[in-house]
Amino acid sequence: MDIYTKKKRWKIALFLIGMVLIAVSIFYTNQLVRKFASAERKNVRLWADAVHRKAELMQYTEKFFGQLQEQERKKAELLAKVYNRLLNDNASEDLTFYLNIIHDNQTIPIILTDASGKILSTKNLEKGQDSVDYLTGKLKKEFSVYDPIEVEFVKGEKNYLYYKNSNLFTELKNVLNDYVTIFMEEVALNSSSVPVIITDSTQFNILLFGNLNEAKMSDSTFAHKKLEEMKDENEPILLDFIDVGKVYIFYKDSELLNKMRLFPLAQLLIIFVFIGIAYLLFSLSRNAEQNRVWAGMARETAHQIGTPLSSIMAWMELLKMDGANHKQAAEEIEKDVARLEMITERFSKIGSTPSLELTNITDIIKRTVDYLKPRTPRNVKYEVILPRQEVIASANGPLFSWVLENLFKNAIDAMDGKGKITLEMKEDGGNIIIDITDTGKGISLSGQRDVFSPGYTTKKRGWGLGLSLARRIIKDYHKGKIFIKHSSPGKGTTFRIILRKDINV
């Protein structure tokens, strides 16, 4: 199976897993939304039932006040008849009973006037009203709720007895009116967040509204559109008040419930948008990383090949000179050709799974250092600390030497061509531990996290591939570890390599 087939299968598997996760998430969210919607609808029903019960109480109270008002009217009429009886000419009749009725009246306001409206006497009027001479204006309007009773103090002259509801009844009626107003305001501004519109008996003129946008409701078109929506959604609650008349309470589901119904769709949209953006960013990042890797690989190839080629060209020039040491030139050219063969082998192995075999690690370290010493600046010193006995481990020689070269070159760059590189190798049970320390400028904490990423480099002319290749060779091919043991700015860095002596290959 080639890499593209594997990649395709992985994409299909990941896509299916993602779809399953999305389906589970949406299903669970839908369940939550349904439960929430059920609870919200229950709240709306409870609110509507509470409004109905409270409305019934209000209507009962209104009915009670209506009966009380009728009784007050009959009391006033009885009082008027008593006055009329007292003014009758029948002097022989015992009038004590009627006088007691008049004396006991402490609540019903009464005004007695002549035909011109001049006030002759008053009783139970509010403060300031008993000083008025004529029954006119606002005072007359108050006492015109009921028709006046015509009486005769003097035969042939008509007088009028005006009366209204008792002061106690008036106070209770004002309390009831306030109660009605508060009731409607509480219905409009309910704690259940139910959108409400209260209209008069025409079901068109809006008296109050609640839990709706005030700015939008100031537009009559929008307001009546909302009213029509409520008419279609629920039956209105009808109330009938004595002073206000019939009112209708229209309501609908809360805005939160309506939004929650759309939440699963919004969630699905957000998930797909997020996946799309993530995929786009991942593709861009992957393409950028691939471009860095390819560019770095090309530069690394040119760099690897460039050194031995330059050396070969130099020796060719020496061979052309008279008196040149042909034997030495031939030996050095042979070394450079071998180096080119090693480079070719390295690049052929890095793209496939290389074979591991028992290899003399000590010998690889010595040969790598011997090759690099004459090709590094003179101010760079090497110190190699090795165990007395040779160290053998399962490894791929050309690739492992490439790792060492990259670490050495990074150390040289970090020291700006001046300093000391120390390599120390030791054995620890079934592992081989190699520490490479330089006296360079060190690596910052943020840099330590990214130093093995492809394309990461702090050098102006670097391509950021050496350490990435080193990690791939050690971790993927040799099943070992490579990491920064410690690094301090201005004091240098120590890289540690851990290899297993024997692994199944």
N, C-alpha and C positions, 0 to 999 in steps of 0.2 A: 504494500500500500504506500503510494507516494505521499509527500507532505501536503499536497493540495487536496487529495482525497480526505486525509485526516482533518485538515482545516475545515473542509466543507462539512464533514460529519460533526465536528465540534460546534460549528455555527448552528447546525440544525438542532443539536442536543441543547445548546444554550438557549436557542429561540423557544424550543418546546418548554424547557424549564421556566423561562421567563413568562411564557403565556400561562402556564399553570399557576405560577406565583401571582400574576395579575388577576387571573380568574378567582383564585382563593381570596385575594385581597378585596376584590370588588364584591364577591359573594358575602364576605364577612361584613363589609361596609354596608351593603344593602340590608343585611339582617339588622344591623344597628339602626339604620335609617328607618326601617319599617317599625322597629320597636319604639324609636323616638316619635315617629309619626303617629303611632297608635296612642302613645302617652299624651302627645300634643292634642290629638283629636278628643281624647278623653277629657283633657283639661277644658277644651272648648265646650264639650257637652256639659261638663259640670258647671262651667261658667253660665251657659245658657239656662241650665236648670235653676241655678241660683238666682239668675235674673228673673225667671218666671216666678219662683217662689216669692222673691222680694216684690215683684210686681203685683202678685196676688195680695200680699200684705198691704201694699200701697193702695190698691183698689178697695180692699176692705176698710182701710182707714178713711179713704175718700167717702165710701158709702156711709161709714159711721158719722163722719162730719156732715154729710148731707142730711142724715136723720136728725143730728143735733141741731143743724140749722133750721130744719122744719119745726122742731120743738121750740126753738128760740122765736121763730115767727109766730107760732101759736100763742106763746107766752106774751109776746108784744101785742097781739090782737086781743088777748084776754084782758091785758092791762088797759088797752084802749076802750074796751067795752065797760070796764069798771069805771073809767073816767066818765064815759058817756052816761053810765047809770047814776053816778053821783050828781051829774048835772040835770037829772030828771026832776021834774017838779014835785014828785011824790015824796013829800016831806015826812009822811007818816011811816014810811018804811024804815026798818032798822038798817042803817048804813055802816054799822061797825065792821062788818065782814069786808066790805069793799075798801074801807079806809085802811084796814090791816093789809090788804093786798098791795095797795099803793105804797104803804109805808115799808113793806118788806122788799120792794123792788130796789135792789142795790146794784144791779148790773146792766139793765137795759137802758140805754140813753134815750131820753124823751125831750122833744121840743114842742111847745104849744104856741101857735101863731094865730094872728087874725087873718082876715082875707087879703090884706096887703103884704103879708109876710113878716110883719113886725112880731118879734118874739115876746110873748107874754110871760112864759115861765119855762124853766129847764130842769132836768134832773140827770145825774150820772154822766155829765159831759166831761170831756178832757179839760185839763187846765188850759185856760186862755179862750176856750170856746164859749164859756158861760158869760162872757163880757160883750158878746156881739149883739147888736140891736136888731138886725134884720137877718132873716134866713136867705142868704144868697151865696153865689159862687161855689167854692169848694165845699163849704159846710152843707149847702143845700144838696149838692151832688151826693155827699155821703149819706144823707138822710132820705134820699129818693130811691133807694134800693127797693123799698116797699111803698105802696101807695098810701098816702096819709089818710087818717080817719077824720071824717067831718063831724064836728061837735058844735053845740050851741050853748055858750055861757049866758048870752042875753038873747031873748027870743027875737027872732028875725035877723040876727047877726051870725054869720058863719065863722067858725074857728076851725083850725086844723091841728091835729095831733100827729107829729112826725116821730118816727122811731127807726132804729136800726138794730143790728145784731148786738148782743151784749159785749161788753169789753172783754170778758173772759173768753167768749167764743172768738172774738177778733184776734186776740193774742194766740189762741190755739190754731186759728186759721193761718196766721203768719208763720207759725212754727211749721205747720204742714207744708206751706208753700216753699219754705226754706228746705224742708225735708225732700220735697219733690225735686227741687233744683239740685240739691246735693246728690240725690239718687241718680239723676240723669248724668251728672258729671262723673260720678263713680263708674257708671256703666260705660261712658265714653272712654275714660282713662282707667281701664281695668288692669289689674296686675298680671292677668294671663296673657297680655300682649295681643289680644284679639282685636283686629281692626273693626271699628264700629262707626256707623252713621245713624244718627237719630233725625227723623223727619217729622213734619206735622201730618195731619190727616190726609193731605194730598199725595203723600209719598213722593213729593218732588222738592219741596222747600226744606233745605237742610238746616236743622236747629243746632246740632252739635256733632262733632266727630272726634274720634280718638285713635291713637296708634297708626296714624297716617301722616304722610309728609305735609306739613303745614303750607310750605311754599307751593307745592303742587296742588293742594286742595283749594288754594285761593283762585285757581283757574276753574271756572264753573264747568267747562267741558270735561276736564279731567275728573272733577268731583262727581259729576253725574254718570260718567263712564264707570267709576268705581261703584257707584250706587247700583247701576244695572248689573254689574258683576255679582254684587252681594245678593240682589234679588234672584238671580239665577242659581246661586249656590245654596242658600238657606231660606226657610220661611221666616218672615220677620216676626218679632215679638210685639204684640199690640197692647198698648196701655191706654187707659181713658181716665184723665184727671178732670176734676170739676172746673178749675180755672183755666188750665192749659188746653184741655180738650184731648182728642185722640192723638197719640204719637206712635210712630213705628220705629222699632230698633232693628236695624239691618246689620249683619255681621258675616264674617268669612274666616277661613283658616288664617292663622298667623303668618306673617311674612317669613318668619324663621322656618316654619314647616314647609312653605313653598320652596324656600331655598334648599332645604334638606332633601327635597325630592330631586332637585337637580344636582345634588352633590355627587352621586355615583358617576354621572356623565362628566361632570367637571373633573372628578378624580381620574377617570379614564383618559380624558383629554390631556390632563397634566402629565400622566404617566407616559403617554405616547410622545408628547412634546419633549419631556425629559429624556426619554430613550433616544429620540431623534437627535437632540442636542449632544447627548453623551456619545452617541455613535459618531456624530460629525467630529466632535473634539477628539475622540479616540482615533478616528481615521487620520485626522490632521496630525496628531501627535505621533501616530505610528509611521505615517509617511515621512514626517520630519526626522524621526529617529532612524528610519531606514536610509534616508538620504545621508544623514550624518554617518551611519555605519558604512555605507558604500563609499562615501567620500573619504572617510577615515581609512577604510581598507585599501583604497587606491593609493592614498598617500603613504600608508604603512608599507605597501608593496614597493612603491618607488623608493622609500627610505631604506628598506631592507636591501633592495637590489643595488641601490646607489652606492653604498659604501664599498662592497667588493668590486664593483665595476670601476669605480674611481681608482681603487688600488691597482687593479689589473692594467688600467690605462697608464698609470704612473710607471709600473714595472715595464710595460711595453716601450715607453720612452727611454728608460734606462738601457733596455736591450739594444736599442738603436745606436747607443753611444759606443765609441771605441773604448775598450778596456773595461767594459761592464762585467760584473760578477754574474755570469749567466746561471751558475748553479744556484746562487741565492735567489735570483729573480725567478727561476723555475720553481723553487720551493714555495716562494710567497704566492706566485700565481696559482700553484696547486692548492694552497690553502684557501685562496679566494674562490677558486672554482668549487672546492668542497663546501665553502660557505654558501655559494649560490645553490648548490644541490640541496643543502639543508633548508634554505629559504623556500625552495620549491616544494620540498617535502612537508614543511610546516603548513604552507598554504593549501596543500592537497589534503592534509589531515584535518585542518580546522573546519572544513565543511562537511566532514563525515565523522563517524564514530571511530576513533583511532584504537589500535590494539595496545594493550598494556602488557608489559613483560618485566621480569625481574631485572632491575637496572641499578648500576652503581651510582647512587646519588652523589657520593663524595667526588667521584671522577667528573661528573657533569658540572658540579660547582667549580672545580679547579680549572677545567677547560674553558668554561664561560668567563671566569675572572681573567685567565691568561689571555683570552682573545680580546677582552675589553680594555685591559690595562694599557697597551700601547696606543689605543685609539681614543683615550679619554685625556682631558687636560692634565698637565703635569702636577697641578696643585691639588688634584684629587688623590687621596691616599686610600688604599684598601687594607682592611684587616679581616682575615678569614680565620675563624675559630671552629675547628672540626674535631670530632671524636678521634681517638687514636686508631680504632679499627674502622674499616670501611663499612659504609651504611648501604644496605641493599633494600630496595622496595619495588613494588609493582608500579611502573610508571612508563610514560612515553618520553624517551630522551629528548628528541628534537623540540617537542612542545614544552617540556619542563624547562629546558634551557632558554626558551623564548620568554617564559614567565620571569626568569631571573634577569634576563637582559632588560626587559621592560621596567622592572623594579630598579635596577641599577641606573638606567637612563633617567628615570623620574628623579632619583636621588641626586644625580649630577645636575639636572636642571634646577632642582630645589635649592642647591648650594651655589648656583651661579658659577659652576666650574671651580669651586674652591672649598675644600672641606674633607671630611673623612667618612668613608662608608665601611660599616662593620657588619659582617655576616657571621652569625653564630648558629651552629646546628647541634642539636642534642636529641637523644632518644628518650622517650617516656612510655614505657610499656610497649604497646603495639603501635605507637605513633612516632612519627618523626616531626620535630619542631624546628623550623628555620626562622630566625629573626634577622631582618635586614634593617639596619638603623643608619640614618644620615644625620648630618649636623646642619641641615638646611633651615628654611624659614617656617616650616611646620604647616599644618592644615587647620583651618577654622572648623568649629563644630558643625556648621551648616555644610561645609565642604566635605567633611568626613561622611555625611549621609549620602552624598551624591558622587563621591569620587570614583565609584565603580560603574556609574551609568554611562552608556555610550554617548559620546560627544562632549562629556564634561571635561573641561581643561581650564587651567589658570594661565597657560602660556599663550602669548600673543600669536605664535605661529604653530600652536599645537592642534591636534585633531581629535584628542580625547578618546582614543581607541585602545591604547596599551593596557591600562588597568582593566578595562572591560573584557579584553581578550584573556588577560591573566586570570580573572575570576572564572570565566567560562572554562578555561583549561583545567584549573584546579578543582572547581566545584562540580562541573558537569562530567568531565572526562575522568578525573582522578578521584571523585567522591570525597574530596578533602575540603579544607576551609582556608580562606585567605581574608584577612581583615586588618584594620589598623589597631595595633595593640595600644599605642598611645601616641599623642602628638601635641606639642606645645608650640605656640607661635614664637618664632625666633630661636627655638631650641632643637628643632628637628622632629623626625617622625620615625616610628618603628612599625614596619609591616610584618605580620606573622603568617607563616604558611604551616598548616598541619596536614601531613600525609599519613595515610595508613600504610603500614609496611606490606601487608598482604591483603588484597581484596580479590573477590571473584571477578574475573575478567572474561 
